[in-house]
Amino acid sequence: MDKITFPEPDEVLKEKPSLKKYLKYLLFFGPGAVIASVTIGQGQLILGPQIGAWAGSRLLWLITINIASYIIAYISCRYTLITGLNVMDVFSTKLRGLINLIFIAIMVIFVPIFAGTIITSLGQTLSWSFGFGDYLIWGIIFGLLAAVLAVAGRYRLLEFTQLIFVIILAVGAIVSVALIPNLNLSEIIPHFFTIGDFPKYPEWVLEMGENTKPIPLLILGYVGTLTITIITLISYASWVKVKGWGVFKGEDDPEKLSRRLFSIFVKSGKVNYLPKDRKEIKKAKLFTKPILVDLALAFIFVSIASAAYMLAGAYLLGPRHEIPTDIDLIKKQAIIFSNIAPWLKPLYQISVFFAFFGTIYGGFEAASRMLYETSKNLFGFVAKLEYRKFLQYFLIYVIALGVPLAILMRFGLSVIVMLSITLLFIGVIGVIIYGIGTLYINYVTLPEEYRPGPVLFSLGIISIILLIVPFLSFIA
């Protein structure tokens, strides 16, 4: 049986604890910026304020339980950094490809729908910001621009631009909410921990009629906007290869190494090629520090932006009995923000543009990479394709279906309902399935000394339970 030895971890990981060391840790923030930028989009700027308008701050706990998806991401990526295997590769053998096939079906159905909703929202934002042009034309043009950038660009460009987008989004959200008068933190903070509190529509919402979408659908859709979806969960493990973290450090062709290790794994169905030496095991533990920092920072950025926009709905839209509708999703919120201070309107416009464009640009790359990783060990023709070529084919499919769906949304197909259903599958149901599968393969394929410890394994189980809690809204 082939054996491997681990490369030396980054020097900063071996330094003694100090402020300087922990400041250097911030430089690990990279793939997490892509996650944050893709995550902070339609859900935060549309569903978040809408939920806040009728529920106040009572559903802030949905942001708290979102940490579950980050724990699952950590456990799955930890597996990749140590073994060199993407968990989807392992699913294709240990679980006979069942999860892979489920995820492929979800992607083929829901990614074009997601593209249609974001083309609509991005187009509305640009048409309103510039004051001219048909929003559908704006949306299609910038949707195509995002696709071209995804095909022509490389990962470094993606990471750099998404980091800028995240900073702008966080600043815009914090400034906007900080200026809200009568913001009562002592009333707000407890709602981050009231897990399982499911409010009903107030009377003024029921009187509006057309805006009363099913509460469980809105709640689960919003949780789906907060989580690291199956798209970014699987893509993240691929991005760490490109970053050269863990076992991939110093590799000119990390994908080649991953395929070689997978061929060794297939022979026995277990990861028997890891070193047993204590020094090597210690290296493996150090490998996990970059993703711990990266994911923690992503969670913080997403949580800040999400809380800010939900509170904006609670304090600015709710008292006015205003709920953004499918027809006027962005303008109504902007009017409220500009009433706080006139200069907040352009800040809001910039934030909305970067949120939507960052989501579609990063989302195109993430969705393509996720589908490639999921299908390459099931279908020979995919394995033979170079990733960039696969990316082109998949984006043609997404645009070809996404644009007609955006046109249908113009003529009455609900953006909010379609968005909620999509996020339910890619951000909640899919993540639960992925989490269960990840815990299973960690336990059955890793040597005992490399398995997650009792604490981490327990956190994984708790994370899955937390993601199931929102489903209780159907019986609340």
N, C-alpha and C positions, 0 to 999 in steps of 0.2 A: 504494500500500500504506500502510495506517495505521501510524503510529509512536507510541511511547509515550515518556514520560520518567519516570524513577524519582523517588519522593518522597525527601525528605531522611531519612537514617537517624537513629535515636535519638542524642542528643548523647553519651551514654555510650560509644557505639561509636566515636566520633571522638576521644575523649580520649586523651592520652598514657598509656602503661602506668604503672600505680600500684596499690598495694594497695587504695586506695579504689575505683578503677575495677573491679577484679576482684571486690570484695565486692558492688558494685552488680550485677554480672553474675548473682549468685545470684537476683535478682528476676526473671530470665527463666524460672526454674523454674516451669512451669505445666502445659502439655500433657504434659510428661514425667512429672509427678506422676500424671496419669491413666493413662499407660502403665504406670508402676511399680505402681500400686494394682491395676490390672486383671491385671497379670502375676503379682504375688505373691498366689497363691491356692491352689487345690487342689494344683497341682504341687509347690509348695514345702512345704506342710504335710502332704501325703500321700505323693506319689511320692518327694520328697526324703529324708525320714527312712527310708522303706522301702528305697531304694537304698543309703543310707548304712549301714543295718543289715547288709546282706550284702556290700557292696562296700567298706566302710570309706571312706577318703578317696580311693580310686583313681580315682573318676569326677569329681573336682572340676574336671578339665579341660573338662568339658561346660559349666561356667559361663564359663570363659575364652573358648571359641569362640563363645559367645553374642554377643560384641561384633560378630560378623559382621552380625547383623540390625540393629544400631544404625548400622553403616556404610551398609548398604543404605537404611535410613530417612533418613539424612542426605543421601545422594545424590538420593533421590527427592524429598525435601522441598526441597532446594536448588533443584531444577528448578521446583517450584511457586512458591517465593518470588521467583524471577527472572522466570519466564514468565507466572505467574498461572494456569497450567494444572495440573489434577490429572493425574497420569500415567495414571490409568484413562481419562480423556477421550481422551488421545492413543492409548492402546491400542485404543480403540474404532474409530479410523480407520486408524492405521498397521499394526495387526495384525488388522484386520477383526473386532475384538471377540472374538477367540478366547480371550484370557486373561480377559476380562470374563465370558464364558459359563462358563468353568471355575470361576471364583471364585463366581459366582452358584450353580452347582450345589453347590459345597462348602458355602456358607453355608446353602442351603435344607436340606441333609441334616444338617449337623453342628451348627449352632447350637442346634436343639431338643435334641439329645443332650447338648450342653454344659449347657444349662439344666437338664435332668433330673439330671445328676450334681451340679450345684452346689446344686439344691434339696434333694437328698438329704444332702449334706455339711453345708449350712447348718442344715438341720432337726435333724440329729444333734447338732450343736454346741449349739443352743439348748435342745433337750430335756435334754441332759446338764447344761448350765450352770444351768438353772432347776430341774432335778430333777423335772419333771412334764410330762405331755402327750406326745402321739404325735409323733415326729420328723417324720413326713410332713406333718402339719397345720402344725407350726411352719415347715417349709420352704416350703410353698405360700403361707402368709400373708406371709412376708417376701419371697418371690419376687414376689408381687403388689405388695407395698409398693415394691420396687425398680422395678417397671415403672411404677407411678404416679409415682414421683419422676422417672423418666427422661422421662415425658411432660409432667409439670407443671413441672419445673425447667428451668433454662436453663444454658448452658455455664458461667457464672461459679460457680453453685452446685456443679456437678459438679467443677470444678477445685479449689474451696476444700475440699470434703469429702474429695476423694481425697488432697489434700496432707496433711490431718490423718491420714487412714488410713495413709499411707505412713510418716509419722513414728512413729506408734504401732507399726506392724509392725517397723520397723527397731530401735526401742528394745527391744521385746519379744524379738526374735531375738538381739540383741547381749548383752543382760543374761543371757538363758537360757544361752547358750553360754559366756559369760565365767566362769560359775560352775561349769562342768564341771571336776571334778578331773582332774589328770594330762593336760591338753590339751597336746600336743607340737607346737608350731608348726614346728619344724625338720623334723618328719616330714610335716606337712600341706602346707606351702607348695610343695614340688616337684611335688606331684600336680596343681597348677593348670596345669602345663606339659607333662605327660606325655601329649600328644595322641595318641590311637590306642591307649591302653591299655584293653583290654576284659577285665575279670575274669570268672571263672566263679562259679557258685553254690558256696559252701562246702558240705561234707557235711551240716551240721546243717539247712541250708535244704532240701536235696533230701529229707531224711527227713520234712519237714513235708508234702511232696506238694502239697497244695491251694494253697499260696502260690507255687508256682514258675511264674509267668507267663513267657512267652518274653522272654529278656534283651534282644534287639534291640528288641522292642516297648516295653519299659520305658525303654530308653535313648532311643529316638527320641521317645517320649511326653514324657519329661522335658526333652529339648532343646526340644520344642514349648512347654513351660511357661516356658522361659527366654527364648525369642525374642520380639521384637515380632512378633506374629502378623500375618497379612494383614489381620485386622480392625483392629488398631490402626495398622498401617502406613498404610493408606488413610485411616483416620479422622484420623490425625495431620495429614496435608496439609490436611484440611478444618478442623481446629481452628486452624491457623495463620492461616487466613482470618479466623476469628472474633477472633483475637488482634490482627489488624491488623499482622502482620509482613510485611516485604518489600514487594513491589509493592502490597500491600493496605493499607498504612499510610494512615490518614486517610479510608478509604472507608466511607461510610455503608452501602453495600450491596455487600460484597465478592463475593458470588455473582453479582451482575449484571455486575461487571467481569470475572470469570472467564469468564462465558458470552460476553461481547463479544469477549474475546481469543481464545476458542476458535473463534468464527465467523470471525475473521481467519485463524487458523491453518489452518482447513479448506480455505480457498481455494488454498493452495499446498502444504500438507502439511509446512511448515517454519515455524520461529519467526523470521519476517523482520521483525518489528515492533520488535525491541529496538534501543536507541540504540547508535551506534558510538563516541561520544565517550568519551575515556579517563576523564573525571571520572564519567561515568555507569557505566562498567564498574567503576570503583572502588567506587561505591555498591553495586553488585550484590554485590561480594565482602563488604562489610560486612553485608549483609542476612543472611548465613549464620551470623553469630556467635551470635545468640539460640538457634537450633536446636542449634548445637554444644554450648553450655552446657547447654541443657535436656536433650538426649539423654545427655550425659555424666553428669549427675546422676542421671538415671533408671537408667542402667546401673549406677552405683555402688550405689544403693539396692537394686536387684534382686539384684545379685551378693552383697551383704552378707547379705541375708535368705536367699538360696538356699544359700550356703555354711554359714550358721549352722544351718539345719535339716538339711542333709545330715550335718554333723558331729554334730548331736544324735543322729541315727540311728546313726552310726558309734560314738560313745562311750557312748551310753546304751542303745540297743536291741540292737546287735550283740553285746556281751559277755553279754547276758542271753538271747541267741537268741530275740529277740522281733521279729516283723514284723507291723505293722498289717494286718488283713485287711479284706475288704469289709464285714464285719459290725461291726467295732469299730475304725473308722479313727482316731478322735480320742481316745477314752478311754485307750487303751493308752499313747499318747504322753504324755498328760497325767500319768498315774501316774508315769512315769519322770521327767518334769520336776519334779513335786512332791517326788520323793525327793531332789533337789538342795537345795531349800529350799521349805518349805510355801507361802510367799507367791508362788512362781512359778506355782502352779496358776491363781489368778485372772488373773495377767498373761498366761498362756498362753491362757486362755479368751477374754479381751478381744482378744488378737491374732488368734486364729482367727476370731472373729466379724467383726472389721473386714476380715480378709483375704477371707473368703467374701462378705460383704455388699458390700464395695468392688468385688469382681470382678463380681458379678451386676448391681449398679447401674451401674457404669461400662461393663460389657460390653454391657448392653442398648443404651445410647446409642451406643457405638462400633460395634456390629454393625449397627445401623440406619443410621447415617451411612455406614458402609463400603458397605453394599448399595445405598444411594441413589446414592452417587458412582459405583459400578460399573455401575449399570443405567440411569441417567438419559439417557445418550446412545445407548442401544440400543433403549429402549422409550419411545415417545411418551407413553403414559399415565403413566409414572413422572415424566417431565420436566414434565408438567402439574401434578403434585401438589406442594403445599408440603411442605417436609421434615417439619414436625411432624405432618402428617396421615399421611405415609408411615410415620413412626415408630410411630404408633398401630396401623396395619394390621399392620405387621411383628411388633410385640410380641404382638398377639392371636394371630397364627400360632404364635409361639414358645411362648407359654404353653399354647396349646391342644394342642400336641404334647409339650411338655416335662413337663407334669404327668403324663400317662399313662406316659411313659418313667420318671419317678421312681417311679411305682407298680410298674412292671415290675422296677425295680432292688430294690425291697423283696422281690420274690418270686424273686430269684436272678440277675437280669441283673447282671453284674459291673461295678461302678462304675469300678474301676481299668482294666479292659480297654477299656471304652467311652471313658473319659477319655483313655487313651493313643492310641487310634485317632483320636479327634477332634483331639487336639493334633498328631498326626503330619501330618494334612492341612492344618490351619490354621496350624501353627507351623513346619513344616519344608518339606514339599513345596510348599506355597503360597508360602512366602517365597523359596525357590529360583527358582521360576517368575517371581515378581515381580521379583527381583533381576536376572535375565537380561533381562527385558523393559525394566527401567529403564535398564540400561547401554546397551541397543540404541537406545532413543529419544533418550537424551542425545547419542549419537554421530551419529545421522542427522537429528535435527531442529534442534539448536542451532547457531548460528553458532560458528565455531572459537574465538573469543575468550571465549565463555561456556561452552564444554564443560568437564567435569572435567579437570584437568591429569593428566599421566601418573601421578603418585603416587596421586591419588584414584581414577583409573580402575583402576590395578593393585590397590589395596585392595579395590575392588568385586569384581574377579575372585577375589582371595584369599578374600574373604568367602563367595562362592558355593562355593568348594572346601571351606572349613572346614565349611559346613553339610552337605556331602556325606559328610564323614569318618565321622559316626556310622553311616551305612549299611553301612560295612565290618564292623560288628558281626555282620552276617548270615553273613560268611565267616570271622570270627576264630575 
